[in-house]
């Protein structure tokens, strides 16, 4: 079963049957467990990812990306509705300058959110 945050090397297709042990202090063990829990990974998955220099990504990061993607979609929808309104009711209720400003703000926000999602 694939675990979030752990990317297995392509050549590692055999089952995980070998156990690797190490010694640490109780406080080190607690710190390692806390780090694994903070990214919502099992201890063994976290240690394997850290030892193999794999990317360790939190489930929270993935949830944030999904939420940002939803907001981006909603902003795009609002921009589309605004354009439709402008086409059907040209000049009713808002000046062209104000509308252009709103469209620019929506576009800039979408761009910033896309950049933030890439970072996550």
C-alpha positions as CSV (number, residue, x, y, z in Angstrom):
1,X,0.0,0.0,0.0
2,X,1.3,3.4,-0.9
3,X,1.9,5.8,2.0
4,X,1.6,9.5,1.6
5,X,4.8,11.4,1.6
6,X,7.0,8.4,0.7
7,X,8.3,7.8,-2.8
8,X,9.7,4.4,-3.3
9,X,12.6,4.0,-5.7
10,X,11.4,2.4,-8.9
11,X,13.7,-0.6,-8.5
12,X,12.4,-1.4,-5.0
13,X,9.6,-3.8,-5.9
14,X,10.4,-6.6,-3.5
15,X,8.5,-6.9,-0.2
16,X,9.9,-5.2,2.9
17,X,11.1,-8.1,4.9
18,X,14.4,-6.9,6.3
19,X,14.4,-5.1,9.6
20,X,16.9,-2.3,10.3
21,X,17.5,-1.4,13.9
22,X,19.3,1.5,15.5
23,X,19.9,2.7,19.1
24,X,18.8,6.1,20.4
25,X,17.9,7.8,23.6
26,X,14.3,7.9,24.8
27,X,14.2,11.6,24.1
28,X,15.5,11.1,20.5
29,X,12.9,8.4,20.0
30,X,10.2,10.8,21.2
31,X,11.4,13.5,18.9
32,X,11.5,11.2,15.9
33,X,8.0,10.0,16.7
34,X,6.8,13.6,17.1
35,X,8.2,14.5,13.7
36,X,6.6,11.5,12.0
37,X,3.3,12.4,13.6
38,X,3.6,16.0,12.6
39,X,3.6,14.9,8.9
40,X,1.0,12.2,9.6
41,X,3.4,9.3,8.7
42,X,4.1,6.0,10.3
43,X,7.4,5.9,12.1
44,X,8.9,3.3,9.8
45,X,7.8,5.2,6.7
46,X,9.2,8.5,8.1
47,X,12.5,6.9,9.0
48,X,12.8,5.2,5.6
49,X,12.0,8.4,3.8
50,X,14.5,10.4,5.9
51,X,17.3,7.8,5.4
52,X,16.8,7.6,1.7
53,X,16.6,11.4,1.3
54,X,13.1,11.1,0.0
55,X,10.7,14.1,0.1
56,X,8.7,14.1,3.3
57,X,5.4,15.9,2.7
58,X,2.7,16.4,5.2
59,X,-0.8,15.4,4.5
60,X,-1.7,18.9,5.6
61,X,0.3,20.2,2.6
62,X,-1.8,18.1,0.3
63,X,-5.0,19.3,2.0
64,X,-3.8,22.9,1.6
65,X,-3.1,22.5,-2.1
66,X,-6.6,21.0,-2.6
67,X,-8.2,23.9,-0.7
68,X,-6.2,26.5,-2.7
69,X,-7.1,24.7,-6.0
70,X,-10.8,25.0,-5.0
71,X,-10.4,28.7,-4.3
72,X,-8.6,29.2,-7.6
73,X,-11.5,27.5,-9.4
74,X,-14.0,29.7,-7.6
75,X,-12.1,32.9,-8.5
76,X,-12.0,31.7,-12.1
77,X,-15.7,31.1,-12.0
78,X,-16.3,34.5,-10.6
79,X,-14.2,36.1,-13.3
80,X,-16.2,34.3,-15.9
81,X,-19.5,35.4,-14.4
82,X,-18.2,39.0,-14.3
83,X,-17.3,38.8,-18.0
84,X,-20.7,37.3,-18.8
85,X,-22.4,40.1,-16.9
86,X,-20.4,42.7,-18.8
87,X,-21.3,41.2,-22.2
88,X,-25.0,41.1,-21.4
89,X,-25.3,44.4,-19.5
90,X,-22.6,46.5,-20.9
91,X,-22.2,49.6,-18.6
92,X,-25.0,48.9,-16.2
93,X,-23.9,49.6,-12.6
94,X,-20.1,49.8,-12.9
95,X,-17.5,51.7,-14.8
96,X,-15.1,50.0,-17.2
97,X,-12.2,51.1,-15.0
98,X,-13.6,49.5,-11.9
99,X,-14.4,46.3,-13.7
100,X,-10.9,46.1,-15.2
101,X,-9.5,46.6,-11.7
102,X,-11.6,43.7,-10.3
103,X,-10.6,41.4,-13.2
104,X,-6.9,42.3,-12.6
105,X,-7.3,41.6,-8.9
106,X,-8.9,38.2,-9.6
107,X,-6.2,37.3,-12.1
108,X,-3.4,38.4,-9.7
109,X,-4.9,36.4,-6.9
110,X,-5.2,33.3,-9.1
111,X,-1.5,33.7,-10.1
112,X,-0.4,34.1,-6.4
113,X,-2.4,31.0,-5.4
114,X,-1.0,28.9,-8.2
115,X,2.5,30.0,-7.1
116,X,1.7,29.0,-3.5
117,X,0.4,25.6,-4.6
118,X,3.6,25.0,-6.5
119,X,5.6,25.9,-3.4
120,X,3.6,23.4,-1.3
